[in-house]
Amino acid sequence: MTTAASDKIPVDLELKKAFTELQQKRIESSQKLQFASGQVEGIKRSILHKQITDKELNALPANTKVYQGVGRCFIASTIPEVRQNIGKSVSELEEKARIFEV
């Protein structure tokens, strides 16, 4: 009878250890998922902001002076150039969002 009881104790410890490891992996996965969800939401907000900016630029008269942010300064630019850069930026952000969602 003592051999059956002594055989059971190591198995229980191994199960407990395996269960603890699985819990840690679940917590890590959950944290990574929350991080990725936050990143996707931020990217979607940026895309929306750029799309609204593009829409407003489209409504401006053709001779309106516009400026494009470059680092800490602004450079005079044309509306088509700014809209083209916004389009490129939106495409890049959409690709990043797809990467996070996979």
Secondary structure as UniProt FT lines:
FT   HELIX           2..59
FT   TURN            62..63
FT   STRAND          66..70
FT   TURN            71..72
FT   STRAND          73..77
FT   HELIX           79..101
//
